[in-house]
Amino acid sequence: MGSGQMGNFDFAFTLFVILLGLGLAEVFGGLARAVKARPKVRIGWATGLLATLTIARMALVWRLIWRTRDTFPDSSTAMLAGVLICGIYYFAGALVFPDELQGRTDLDAYFMQEKAKAIGALLAATALSYALRPLILGSASWNYMKWLDWLGLAIIFSVGPVAMLTKRRGLAIGSLAVLVAFSLLGSVARSIWSI
């Protein structure tokens, strides 16, 4: 491709990263508002872990999209699937922190009110990204998956629904801690070993 020309992947990637970047801005902006409101408003483990998980999932999908740079098809299906998935990640990011902190002393009640939507969005985006891969990239899209990737999917789709559906904040916190630990430790393990 000649100098100054935008390829198909560059065109699609630009739109996808705008959506993911806006989602990250929602999480970091909410965190900044909450930190500024301290000590009047306590963030708590639940919201902190949900924010960390959301950031990690968005960063990992950003990396996953980048890995398709040589094979991303020039099709409306691929573009719309990417917009849908990245839009759902944005939605999740927008739900992590409340828009207004006035009148709150902690974020626990807000977390319990919105966690099902935020975690559900993360699970939906993950499920869609894996379900639509073969349609967009072909069956070869599964070739790069190693045992750690399959383990990650098993953890996400077994522990994630527990965090999403439980009415017990402690169980939600424990489930989110498992998801965050795996996301972060799995990424470190991939960097150190070829797994």
JOZI-V857882 format. One record per residue. N is the residue number from 1. SS is DSSP state (2 for helix, 1 for strand, 0 for the rest). Layout:
BEGIN
N/SS, N/SS
END
This chain:
BEGIN
1/0, 2/0, 3/0, 4/0, 5/0, 6/0, 7/0, 8/2, 9/2, 10/2, 11/2, 12/2, 13/2, 14/2, 15/2, 16/2, 17/2, 18/2, 19/2, 20/2, 21/2, 22/2, 23/2, 24/2, 25/2, 26/2, 27/2, 28/2, 29/2, 30/2, 31/2, 32/2, 33/2, 34/2, 35/2, 36/2, 37/0, 38/0, 39/0, 40/0, 41/0, 42/1, 43/0, 44/2, 45/2, 46/2, 47/2, 48/2, 49/2, 50/2, 51/2, 52/2, 53/2, 54/2, 55/2, 56/2, 57/2, 58/2, 59/2, 60/2, 61/2, 62/2, 63/2, 64/2, 65/2, 66/2, 67/2, 68/0, 69/0, 70/0, 71/0, 72/0, 73/0, 74/0, 75/0, 76/2, 77/2, 78/2, 79/2, 80/2, 81/2, 82/2, 83/2, 84/2, 85/2, 86/2, 87/2, 88/2, 89/2, 90/2, 91/2, 92/2, 93/2, 94/2, 95/2, 96/0, 97/0, 98/0, 99/0, 100/0, 101/0, 102/0, 103/0, 104/0, 105/0, 106/1, 107/0, 108/2, 109/2, 110/2, 111/2, 112/2, 113/2, 114/2, 115/2, 116/2, 117/2, 118/2, 119/2, 120/2, 121/2, 122/2, 123/2, 124/2, 125/2, 126/2, 127/2, 128/2, 129/2, 130/2, 131/2, 132/2, 133/2, 134/2, 135/2, 136/2, 137/2, 138/0, 139/2, 140/2, 141/2, 142/2, 143/0, 144/0, 145/0, 146/0, 147/2, 148/2, 149/2, 150/2, 151/2, 152/2, 153/2, 154/2, 155/2, 156/2, 157/2, 158/2, 159/2, 160/2, 161/2, 162/2, 163/2, 164/2, 165/2, 166/0, 167/0, 168/0, 169/2, 170/2, 171/2, 172/2, 173/2, 174/2, 175/2, 176/2, 177/2, 178/2, 179/2, 180/2, 181/2, 182/2, 183/2, 184/2, 185/2, 186/2, 187/2, 188/2, 189/2, 190/2, 191/2, 192/2, 193/0, 194/0, 195/0
END
